[in-house]
Amino acid sequence: MDTTDDTTDASGVLDEAFQRLHAAGPERLGRLTNHAPMVAEALVAHGRADAVHRWLDLYEERLEEFPAAVAPVTDADWPGALGDPRRAADWIAYFGRALPEHGWRSVLATWWPRLLPGMYGGSTHPVIRVGHAVRALLRDGNSEPRLTELVHGLGYWAARHHPLTGITWLPGRAHAAASLHAVPPVPAVEGGFPARLARVERLPAWAGDVTDPGTARHRLAELVRAATHRYATHGHGDATMLVHAATAPSAVLRTLPALPRDLWAPSLHAAWKASAAVTAMYAPAEAVPYVPCASPGGVTAADVLERAVAHGDEHVIKFADTALDVADEQAHAAALRAIELSEPLA
């Protein structure tokens, strides 16, 4: 079911939200991501522009001021600034100069392969923010606030760039769902995302031989669907963090239409590695069957959207957004499971 609202009014609301948010930094408390731009875009994408500013009013106390600059990032010295979270303002300024000069599609095509290996920094949130920004640009066209949102997303990603190396690839499975099931857990399931990520050493191979762009897009959609479905039975392992096994590859999938086709297969491979790593870090050993309480007609997109908006948690809304894109009853049930497991926005 396509619940996208492409009206001028919805686009205007999103631009207003972006303008309201771009004075804030990409993080708070030195480590937690500012989810507001992503949630605003998700609400507009599914026809709930009316809820955007009310939600921002509730979330606003979590925003922090835009960080101070350190030193300009240049074309000559950017590798030394990559992955330095202190340089977030410098990176955002860099992309703010690059987009008007080269165009957003050209900048994205240049930087996507540079940033893609480091999509683990910021718990995968930077690539998710970029995916939302690209979807808004593809859907509604260029505007200064939408272009600035992409600037902020790319800058945040560059500042938080963090690769995952040293992986031993285990024998894989034919399908994404079976491969996710075969992911071995990290040796110690304790600590935050960076601590757990450092323990990810073995992952099953999947779709590693894919080189055709069309096949890559198909397999990436399969991964998003499998990770979304799996949340329904495994989300109890960590209600918040496990959504990223689906939302990170979903962001990559949304970005593909704006990328050169020769980047599609590398994007699939990076998305699989990220989804599998999140699964290794947070998935529980045992599945728990889940049957949602639903209306007589079953779990519908309208049910998911209404309940997610009423609940208000940022990860719930973004996961529901991905589930609505997957658009089947299992995905809708997974979104309802996230609502049941998560604390609502106060």
N, C-alpha and C positions, 0 to 999 in steps of 0.2 A: 504494500500500500504506500503510495507516494503522498506524504503529508506536507511536502514542501510548499511554502508560500512565497511566490516570487513577486509580490506586489511592491510598488514603489514605497508604500508606507512602511512595509517590513524592512526594506533596505535602509530607509531613513532611520528607523529605530536602531538598527544595528550600527550604523555610522555614528549616531548619537552615543551609543554605548561605548564604542571604541574611543571616541573623543573624550568621554568621561573617564576612561580607564588608562589612557596613555600617559597620564601624569604619575601613575603608580608604577612601582617596580615589578619585575617578573617574579619576585619571590618575597617571602616574609620570614622573619626570624632566622634569616641566613640559610634556610634550607627548604622551606615549604613553598610550593608553587602557587602563584596567583592563577586561579582557575577561571576568573571572571570572564575574560574575553572568549574563552572556549565555550563556556556555558551560554553566554549571550548569543553566540553564533549558532549553537545547537538549538536553542529555543526558536530562533528565527527560522532556521532550516525546516522546522517541523510545525510551522504555523502558529507559534505562540509568542509573537512579537509583543503582544499585550502584557506578557509576564516578565519581560526583560528588566525594566527599570524597578519593578517591585522586588525582583530577586536581587538586583544590585544593591538596593537599599539595605537588605538583610546582610549581604556579604561585605558591605563597604568597610565595616570595622576591621576586617582582616587585611585590608590593603595597606601597603607601606609606600612611603615616598620613593620617587625614582632615585636610583643610586647615583652617587657622585662619579664623575669621570676620573680616570687615572692618567691615561696618555692615549693619543690617537692610535688606532689600528690602521696600518697602511698595507698596500699591496706588497711591499717589500718585506715587512716584518710580521705579517699575520700569523705564521706558524707558531711563533713564540707566545702569542696571546691566546691561542686555541686551548680551550679547556681551563681557562683561568676565570673563576666566577667573580673575581674582583673587577674584571674588565667588562662586565655586562653593559654598562653605559657606553663604553668605548666601541664595543661590537655593534650595538644598536645604532650609534652614530655612523659607523662604517657603512652599514647596509643602508642607512638613511641617505648617504651620499651616492651609493652605487645604484640604487633602483632608478632614480631620475635620469642618471647618465646612461644606463644600459638597458633599462626595461626589466620588469619583474620576472618575466619568463626566462630571459637570458641569465639574470643573476641566479635564479633558482636552479637552472640547468648547470651552471658553473659550480655552485656551492653544494648542491645535493650530494654528489659523490664524495665531496670532501667531508661533509658532516655525517653522512649515513653511518659510517663505522662507529661513530661516537654517540649513538642515539640512547645510550644507557644513562648518561648524565641527567640529573634532575628527574630520576625515576621514569624516564621516557616522556616526560611531559613536554619538553621542547618540540619534539617531532609531532606530538599531538596538536600543539598550538599551531604549528606551521600547517598541518593538515586542515585545521578549521579555517585558517586564513585563506588558504588556496581555494577551498570549497566556496567561500564567500566571493572571492574574485571571479571564479568560473561561473558561479550562479548569477551574480548581480552586476558583474563588470567592475571596471576600475573606479575607485574614488580615493580621495586622499586618506580618509580614515582606514579603508580596507588595505591600501598599500602600506600605510604605517603599521598596521597590525602585522603584516607579513614581515616588515622590518624588525619589529619587536620579537617575533617568533624566531626568525633566523639569528638575531643577535643573542637571544637567550640560549639557543642551541649551541652556537659557537662558544659562548662563555662556559657552558656546562658540558661541553664535548668530553665524552669519556668512553673509550673503546673497551671491548671485552675480547681479550686475547688468550692464547694458550689452551684452546678448547680441543679436547680429544673427541673426534666424531665417531659415534657408535653406529652399528647397523640400524638403518631406518625402517620405516614401514611405508606402505604404498600410499596411505591417505593421511591427511593432516590430523584427523581425530585420533587415529591409532598411534601416530607419532607423538602427539601430546601425552597420550596415556603412557608411552614408553619413556618419558623424560624421568631420569633418576633425580631424587631430591638432593639438595645440597647436604653435606655431612652434618651441619648444625643449623637448625632453623631458629636462629635467634639474631637479634640485632636489626639495624635498619637496612635499607636498600643497599648502600655501598658495602656494608660488611658482608651481607649475603652474596652480593654480586661477586666479591672476591673469592667466594667458595665454589662458584660455578666452574667446573672443570670438564664435565662430560655431558654431551648432548647427543641425541639421536639425529642422524642426517635425514633430511627430507627435502625433496625437490631440488637437490643440489645440481642435478644434471640439466635443469631447465635453462634454455638459452633463448627460446622463441618468445618475443614480447607478448603475443596473444595468450600463449600458454601460461606465461608468468602471471598475467593479470587474472586468468581463470584460477590458478592455484592460490594466488593471494586471497581471492574472494573465498575460496574453500577454507583457508586458514582462519580468516575472520569469522566465518560461520562456525567452524569447529570450536574455536576458542570461546565464542559467545555461548554456544550450546553447553559447553563443558562447565561454565560458571554455575549453571543451575544445580549441578550435583557436587561441585567442588568449591564453590564460593565461600563456604564456611571456614575454609583454611585461612583466609584473610579477606574480609568483605571488600576492603578498599583496594588493596594492592593487586588482587587477582583480576580486577577489571582491565588492567593494563595489558594483560595477555591478549585481549581482544582490541582494546582501543588504540594501542600503538600500531599494530598492523592495519587497522582500519584507517588510521591517518595516512599511512603510506599508500593504501589503495586509493584514497581520495585524491592524492597528489599525482598519481600516474598520468591522468589526462593532460596535465600541464608540463610533463617532462618529455624529453626525447625518448623514443621507444627503446633505444639501446640502453637506457637506464632502468627499464622495467624489470629485467631478470635480476640484476644486482639488488634492486629494491625488494624483490621477493625474498632473496636469500638473507638479507639483513633483517627483514621483518620476521622471518621464521626464527632466526637466532634470538631475537629479542623476546618473542612470544614464548619460546621454549625456556629461555633463561628466567623469565618471570614465573613460569610454571614450576621450574626447579626450585626457586626461592620460596614460593608461597603455597603451592598446592598441597592439600592434605593427602595422606596415604590412602584414605578410604573415601569412596563416593557415598553420598547420602541421597537417596531417591527424593525427588521433589515433584509434587503435584500442586500447582497454585490454585487458590480459591478464585474462581472466575465467574463471569456471568454465564447464563445458559448458552450463549453463542460461542463460548470459548474465550481464550485470551486474545483480545484484539489490539490493534495499534492504538486505538483510542483509549483503551484501558491503561496501556503502558504509559502513554503520554500524560494522561490526567493524573495518574498516581505518582509519576516521577516529578512532575511539576509541584504537586501538593507536598511531596516529601522534601524536596529542595536541596538535598545533599548534592554537591557538585559532581562527585564521581557517579552517583546514581543517575543524574541527568545525562552525563556524557556516555555512560554505558547504555542507557536507554536509547540514546541517539544512535549508537552503533547497532543495537538490537533492531531498531526500526529500519535501518538500512538493510540488515539481513532479511528482515520481513518474512519470518515464518513463525509458527506458533511456539516452537522450541525456543527461539530467540526471545520472543515476548515473555515466555515463562521465566527465562533466565533474568530478564530485566526486573520482573516482579520479585524474584528471589533476592536480587540486590537491594530492592526496597525493603524487604523484610529483614535483611541482615544488617542494614546500615542505620546509623543514627541520623535523624532528620536535621536539617539546618535549623538552628535555634533562632 
